[in-house]
């Protein structure tokens, strides 16, 4: 079994996962931003991933957290009112603890501007 093939699910390599996140992140965020408390952190993480100065290891950890956020199926389904995004928040918390020092003020400022204006 390929290391990127977990229990029959082909996750693709790092480039494939990053491309998946890039295409699905904004769609999901627009749908749920008002219901999640970590929207600002998610968008700041997105801009950190997009920053060419971000180290590959940091980018990989953040892409993993963002990929978990956009997955349609996860540990606690997002449709469960009040609990649906707790696993997503936990994933972001873990990623933030691991690499939060790499998320710069410029990433946070772009996140704030996007969330205030409503457009990426």
Secondary structure, DSSP 4 states (H G I P E B T S, - for coil): --TTEETTEE---HHHHHHHHHHHHHHHHHHHGGG-TTHHHHHHHHHHHH-TTS-HHHHHHHHHHHHHHH-SS-SS-TTSTTTTTHHHHHHHHHHHHHHGGGS-HHHHHHHHHHHHHT--
